[in-house]
């Protein structure tokens, strides 16, 4: 009997290697290709297409997160007041992403503007106390340039005009309130990612699907990657001067394999999710908004309930959720050993500290895992009183790996945002974490470039970036005239008027 032995192919070399074909790698690769068109780029993705994990439209909210409706970005303080700073910062970041999207359309980096749609963003709350909070939030945000379109009401008839599914069948004596910004957006990040990846290929980048990066090791001033071709089992060596690990939940184990000091003390807490998706098009057609509520006590930000109109591949859909769960895999496509295999002597203490200090989160996740379909339907009915559960199907959303990091006082803390990890010499970097994620990919990647390539940044990249991001280096919230100009231009290019 003859045994086939996987072959070892010759070495490949690139200036830049991107691991993972999600929105982060697609954005970073596009920026680098524009800033340094002579640099060679290699992209390696474990799956057979781009944008199938967290960038997939069925795996993320697609909200175009700009803090217009997400209440967790404007949590009430102990005295009841609301600080608008975080919401303003996130909105500023999304304005940068919008300008990148517009540039990508104008420069044929994407196939038209169908990946983005105008869609009102709403917040909806129930009860006297929550209504008072929403008014306080409105008063804190409304004076700011980026939120000057914000509206608020506690009138059920007005809410019915804004979003009838939320209002119909509701007890008129029930105290409710809603706020709205009409000029919100829905983004199909899967389609955007695929288009950007295709344009990278057309520009000469080497795009390799079905290729799993198994190891990363330092090699002098650069890096050597061991890459397996899943189609034939062959492995090859890939050399790179710079590596970006944009593998979503898979970034943590790969950065650990690199051995860089900067990853020590970091761990990951995976959270899975489910959505209800409406199967009745007559109902889908009645809703035209993203309606966000308030998260349950102990719930992670990614679990904020929302009744969402979505556009996937140009088709309108309606989703409600998410319902959080727990699974030890870091990606939908990987296995239950991801979490235990990520344990290291340097991150055990932070992870144990987080487990001790977040019992409310543990309790919440247990309740969510045990929640029956009937209880899931009851949660839907809080936002859509006349909902018929038989017209909704349960689908599995994407995996999110929340960042656990060491902390001098607590031992470890759980972080719900994103964290850029970079080696001291700037030759390797990666992204950990989740929300607001895809919506702020452009400013995150620009920040990464400035951190890893300071000389190039100072030597001309900044001026080139202004061709992509006209408002680069300025705060739009502080400049109403510039904001109006930028918004009008991007609205026109992206077809959002």
VOLUM-65368 format. One record per residue (C-alpha): x, y, z; residue in three letters. Coordinates in steps of 0.05 Angstrom, whole numbers, padded with zeros to 5 digits, always signed. Example, Ala and Ser with C-alpha at 12.3 -4.5 7.8 and 13.67 -1.06 7.14 Angstrom:
residues 2
+00246-00090+00156Ala/+00273-00021+00143Ser/
This chain:
residues 497
+00000+00000+00000Unk/+00027+00068-00019Unk/+00018+00126+00029Unk/+00013+00198+00004Unk/+00057+00245+00044Unk/+00037+00319+00043Unk/+00091+00357+00006Unk/+00131+00417+00030Unk/+00127+00472-00022Unk/+00179+00526-00035Unk/+00182+00588+00007Unk/+00141+00649-00011Unk/+00159+00720+00012Unk/+00117+00782+00021Unk/+00125+00851+00049Unk/+00058+00844+00084Unk/+00019+00782+00105Unk/-00054+00787+00126Unk/-00083+00728+00165Unk/-00158+00723+00158Unk/-00203+00750+00103Unk/-00250+00792+00146Unk/-00266+00866+00143Unk/-00204+00884+00184Unk/-00155+00850+00137Unk/-00192+00875+00076Unk/-00191+00946+00102Unk/-00118+00944+00123Unk/-00096+00912+00058Unk/-00134+00964+00017Unk/-00102+01021+00056Unk/-00032+00993+00050Unk/-00041+00980-00024Unk/-00062+01052-00034Unk/-00006+01080+00009Unk/+00049+01035-00017Unk/+00027+01003-00083Unk/+00094+00970-00094Unk/+00091+00929-00030Unk/+00074+00856-00040Unk/+00014+00830-00001Unk/-00005+00758+00015Unk/-00072+00740+00048Unk/-00086+00672+00079Unk/-00156+00651+00099Unk/-00176+00585+00130Unk/-00245+00584+00097Unk/-00262+00583+00023Unk/-00289+00654+00018Unk/-00278+00723+00047Unk/-00321+00750+00104Unk/-00352+00684+00127Unk/-00341+00692+00202Unk/-00354+00756+00242Unk/-00359+00798+00179Unk/-00416+00756+00152Unk/-00482+00795+00151Unk/-00516+00738+00189Unk/-00461+00738+00242Unk/-00461+00812+00261Unk/-00511+00868+00272Unk/-00491+00907+00209Unk/-00515+00969+00244Unk/-00463+01019+00221Unk/-00449+01030+00295Unk/-00447+01105+00306Unk/-00479+01108+00376Unk/-00543+01137+00348Unk/-00585+01083+00380Unk/-00539+01038+00422Unk/-00555+01057+00494Unk/-00495+01019+00524Unk/-00450+01074+00497Unk/-00486+01126+00540Unk/-00497+01090+00605Unk/-00527+01132+00662Unk/-00479+01152+00718Unk/-00494+01141+00791Unk/-00526+01211+00794Unk/-00569+01197+00733Unk/-00530+01241+00686Unk/-00504+01219+00617Unk/-00435+01233+00590Unk/-00438+01239+00513Unk/-00362+01232+00503Unk/-00360+01157+00486Unk/-00419+01163+00438Unk/-00387+01223+00404Unk/-00321+01185+00397Unk/-00354+01124+00365Unk/-00394+01168+00318Unk/-00329+01204+00297Unk/-00298+01137+00282Unk/-00357+01115+00239Unk/-00353+01180+00200Unk/-00282+01159+00181Unk/-00307+01091+00159Unk/-00362+01125+00117Unk/-00310+01167+00081Unk/-00269+01104+00067Unk/-00331+01070+00040Unk/-00344+01130-00005Unk/-00272+01131-00030Unk/-00277+01056-00044Unk/-00339+01066-00086Unk/-00309+01125-00124Unk/-00245+01086-00138Unk/-00279+01021-00159Unk/-00253+00983-00099Unk/-00323+00957-00089Unk/-00378+00938-00138Unk/-00425+00997-00130Unk/-00457+01022-00065Unk/-00506+00965-00053Unk/-00470+00943+00010Unk/-00498+01003+00049Unk/-00569+01027+00058Unk/-00601+01086+00092Unk/-00641+01062+00152Unk/-00667+01099+00213Unk/-00634+01083+00280Unk/-00682+01081+00340Unk/-00677+01070+00414Unk/-00739+01044+00450Unk/-00750+01038+00525Unk/-00806+01016+00571Unk/-00823+01044+00640Unk/-00820+01111+00675Unk/-00747+01107+00698Unk/-00722+01085+00629Unk/-00762+01140+00596Unk/-00730+01192+00641Unk/-00662+01163+00624Unk/-00676+01167+00549Unk/-00695+01240+00557Unk/-00630+01254+00596Unk/-00591+01219+00541Unk/-00627+01260+00488Unk/-00610+01325+00524Unk/-00537+01305+00530Unk/-00529+01286+00456Unk/-00575+01334+00419Unk/-00530+01396+00425Unk/-00473+01360+00390Unk/-00463+01367+00316Unk/-00461+01292+00303Unk/-00528+01283+00338Unk/-00566+01345+00316Unk/-00617+01302+00279Unk/-00637+01264+00342Unk/-00712+01264+00356Unk/-00749+01239+00418Unk/-00821+01222+00435Unk/-00863+01186+00487Unk/-00925+01189+00444Unk/-00948+01120+00421Unk/-00980+01147+00358Unk/-00914+01178+00337Unk/-00877+01114+00352Unk/-00929+01079+00309Unk/-00911+01125+00251Unk/-00837+01112+00262Unk/-00842+01036+00270Unk/-00912+01005+00272Unk/-00891+00935+00294Unk/-00865+00963+00359Unk/-00928+01003+00373Unk/-00986+00959+00350Unk/-01019+00918+00404Unk/-00984+00956+00460Unk/-01023+00977+00522Unk/-01034+01052+00515Unk/-01026+01062+00590Unk/-00956+01033+00586Unk/-00901+01085+00594Unk/-00855+01082+00533Unk/-00806+01128+00499Unk/-00766+01127+00435Unk/-00712+01167+00401Unk/-00692+01167+00328Unk/-00642+01190+00277Unk/-00669+01181+00207Unk/-00600+01182+00173Unk/-00573+01118+00203Unk/-00546+01062+00160Unk/-00546+00986+00152Unk/-00482+00955+00124Unk/-00473+00887+00093Unk/-00401+00877+00117Unk/-00397+00809+00083Unk/-00408+00839+00015Unk/-00362+00897+00029Unk/-00307+00850+00053Unk/-00314+00806-00009Unk/-00310+00866-00056Unk/-00249+00896-00022Unk/-00214+00828-00023Unk/-00229+00820-00097Unk/-00201+00889-00111Unk/-00138+00871-00073Unk/-00130+00810-00117Unk/-00140+00852-00179Unk/-00085+00899-00153Unk/-00036+00841-00149Unk/-00044+00814-00079Unk/-00038+00739-00070Unk/-00105+00716-00041Unk/-00104+00645-00013Unk/-00169+00614+00011Unk/-00171+00546+00044Unk/-00102+00560+00074Unk/-00093+00552+00149Unk/-00036+00588+00185Unk/-00010+00537+00235Unk/+00049+00573+00265Unk/+00085+00640+00268Unk/+00157+00648+00288Unk/+00205+00707+00288Unk/+00260+00704+00236Unk/+00311+00760+00246Unk/+00275+00825+00231Unk/+00214+00789+00200Unk/+00169+00729+00209Unk/+00162+00658+00183Unk/+00093+00627+00178Unk/+00076+00554+00168Unk/+00015+00550+00123Unk/-00026+00488+00106Unk/-00064+00482+00041Unk/-00127+00446+00063Unk/-00143+00422-00007Unk/-00083+00377-00014Unk/-00052+00376+00056Unk/+00013+00408+00033Unk/+00048+00457+00078Unk/+00091+00515+00057Unk/+00135+00568+00088Unk/+00115+00641+00081Unk/+00162+00697+00100Unk/+00137+00767+00116Unk/+00167+00833+00138Unk/+00100+00852+00171Unk/+00043+00808+00195Unk/-00028+00827+00213Unk/-00069+00775+00250Unk/-00140+00793+00232Unk/-00169+00725+00247Unk/-00226+00746+00293Unk/-00231+00697+00350Unk/-00172+00660+00320Unk/-00125+00719+00332Unk/-00109+00703+00405Unk/-00079+00633+00394Unk/-00039+00657+00334Unk/-00010+00717+00371Unk/+00007+00670+00429Unk/+00045+00626+00380Unk/+00085+00686+00357Unk/+00116+00691+00427Unk/+00113+00768+00431Unk/+00114+00797+00501Unk/+00055+00842+00487Unk/+00005+00784+00484Unk/+00024+00759+00553Unk/-00032+00767+00604Unk/-00086+00767+00551Unk/-00141+00715+00548Unk/-00208+00708+00514Unk/-00279+00695+00537Unk/-00322+00668+00480Unk/-00396+00687+00475Unk/-00442+00657+00423Unk/-00509+00682+00400Unk/-00574+00667+00364Unk/-00625+00710+00327Unk/-00697+00701+00307Unk/-00706+00715+00233Unk/-00775+00731+00206Unk/-00800+00684+00151Unk/-00862+00725+00132Unk/-00845+00778+00080Unk/-00910+00816+00094Unk/-00885+00828+00165Unk/-00814+00844+00141Unk/-00841+00899+00095Unk/-00876+00934+00154Unk/-00812+00949+00191Unk/-00759+00999+00168Unk/-00712+01014+00225Unk/-00661+00987+00273Unk/-00693+00990+00341Unk/-00646+00981+00400Unk/-00668+00969+00472Unk/-00631+00962+00538Unk/-00589+00902+00557Unk/-00608+00858+00615Unk/-00568+00865+00680Unk/-00502+00828+00672Unk/-00509+00821+00596Unk/-00450+00838+00551Unk/-00459+00897+00503Unk/-00464+00850+00444Unk/-00529+00823+00475Unk/-00567+00889+00472Unk/-00636+00869+00443Unk/-00653+00898+00375Unk/-00708+00890+00324Unk/-00671+00901+00259Unk/-00685+00912+00187Unk/-00627+00882+00149Unk/-00606+00883+00076Unk/-00566+00821+00056Unk/-00546+00815-00017Unk/-00597+00868-00032Unk/-00656+00831+00000Unk/-00693+00860+00059Unk/-00699+00817+00122Unk/-00720+00826+00195Unk/-00684+00798+00255Unk/-00691+00801+00330Unk/-00640+00784+00383Unk/-00589+00767+00401Unk/-00598+00711+00451Unk/-00530+00700+00483Unk/-00500+00632+00496Unk/-00435+00600+00515Unk/-00390+00558+00472Unk/-00315+00545+00481Unk/-00298+00553+00408Unk/-00269+00620+00386Unk/-00298+00617+00315Unk/-00360+00584+00286Unk/-00315+00541+00243Unk/-00269+00516+00300Unk/-00277+00469+00359Unk/-00292+00466+00433Unk/-00218+00460+00452Unk/-00204+00533+00433Unk/-00214+00560+00503Unk/-00174+00509+00542Unk/-00118+00510+00491Unk/-00113+00585+00499Unk/-00094+00579+00573Unk/-00023+00599+00589Unk/+00013+00609+00656Unk/+00012+00684+00643Unk/-00063+00690+00631Unk/-00092+00641+00682Unk/-00093+00692+00739Unk/-00128+00746+00697Unk/-00179+00695+00673Unk/-00193+00669+00743Unk/-00200+00741+00768Unk/-00250+00756+00713Unk/-00290+00693+00730Unk/-00293+00715+00803Unk/-00313+00787+00788Unk/-00365+00773+00735Unk/-00413+00724+00767Unk/-00472+00766+00741Unk/-00448+00753+00670Unk/-00442+00678+00685Unk/-00512+00677+00714Unk/-00539+00715+00654Unk/-00506+00666+00604Unk/-00533+00605+00642Unk/-00603+00634+00639Unk/-00596+00649+00565Unk/-00570+00579+00549Unk/-00629+00549+00587Unk/-00681+00596+00556Unk/-00734+00558+00518Unk/-00760+00577+00450Unk/-00825+00601+00483Unk/-00785+00648+00528Unk/-00747+00673+00467Unk/-00813+00689+00435Unk/-00835+00727+00497Unk/-00772+00770+00492Unk/-00790+00785+00420Unk/-00860+00805+00442Unk/-00831+00860+00487Unk/-00810+00896+00423Unk/-00863+00869+00376Unk/-00926+00856+00417Unk/-00965+00821+00361Unk/-00908+00775+00342Unk/-00926+00704+00322Unk/-00867+00659+00339Unk/-00886+00609+00284Unk/-00866+00662+00233Unk/-00795+00667+00260Unk/-00737+00618+00252Unk/-00679+00612+00300Unk/-00610+00621+00269Unk/-00540+00618+00299Unk/-00501+00683+00299Unk/-00425+00692+00301Unk/-00377+00678+00357Unk/-00348+00737+00396Unk/-00286+00730+00439Unk/-00286+00785+00492Unk/-00218+00809+00515Unk/-00191+00789+00583Unk/-00129+00828+00603Unk/-00085+00832+00664Unk/-00098+00888+00713Unk/-00052+00911+00769Unk/-00109+00921+00819Unk/-00160+00868+00802Unk/-00114+00815+00772Unk/-00155+00814+00708Unk/-00212+00853+00675Unk/-00262+00836+00621Unk/-00262+00885+00564Unk/-00320+00891+00515Unk/-00287+00935+00462Unk/-00230+00922+00415Unk/-00156+00917+00432Unk/-00099+00926+00382Unk/-00038+00884+00400Unk/+00029+00902+00368Unk/+00100+00880+00380Unk/+00150+00933+00404Unk/+00184+00935+00336Unk/+00117+00941+00299Unk/+00129+00880+00255Unk/+00069+00841+00278Unk/+00001+00863+00303Unk/-00068+00835+00314Unk/-00137+00853+00336Unk/-00175+00823+00395Unk/-00246+00837+00417Unk/-00313+00855+00386Unk/-00362+00914+00386Unk/-00363+00964+00354Unk/-00316+00924+00310Unk/-00331+00925+00236Unk/-00363+00994+00236Unk/-00299+01025+00262Unk/-00250+00982+00222Unk/-00222+01041+00183Unk/-00200+01084+00242Unk/-00175+01022+00279Unk/-00132+01002+00219Unk/-00107+01074+00210Unk/-00087+01075+00283Unk/-00051+01009+00274Unk/-00013+01036+00214Unk/+00010+01097+00253Unk/+00033+01053+00310Unk/+00070+01001+00268Unk/+00097+01046+00213Unk/+00114+01112+00247Unk/+00169+01131+00197Unk/+00125+01119+00136Unk/+00068+01154+00170Unk/+00109+01217+00182Unk/+00142+01210+00114Unk/+00081+01219+00070Unk/+00026+01170+00090Unk/-00012+01223+00129Unk/-00019+01268+00069Unk/-00041+01208+00026Unk/-00093+01189+00077Unk/-00126+01256+00068Unk/-00142+01235-00003Unk/-00181+01177+00026Unk/-00208+01211+00089Unk/-00219+01285+00073Unk/-00232+01302+00147Unk/-00170+01264+00171Unk/-00140+01297+00233Unk/-00202+01339+00248Unk/-00261+01328+00295Unk/-00326+01334+00256Unk/-00366+01345+00320Unk/-00326+01410+00330Unk/-00334+01433+00258Unk/-00407+01435+00235Unk/-00391+01463+00167Unk/-00340+01408+00151Unk/-00388+01355+00177Unk/-00443+01381+00132Unk/-00396+01380+00073Unk/-00370+01310+00087Unk/-00439+01282+00101Unk/-00468+01311+00037Unk/-00411+01283-00004Unk/-00413+01213+00026Unk/-00489+01211+00024Unk/-00487+01225-00050Unk/-00433+01174-00067Unk/-00463+01120-00023Unk/-00534+01132-00048Unk/-00560+01150+00021Unk/-00599+01212+00002Unk/
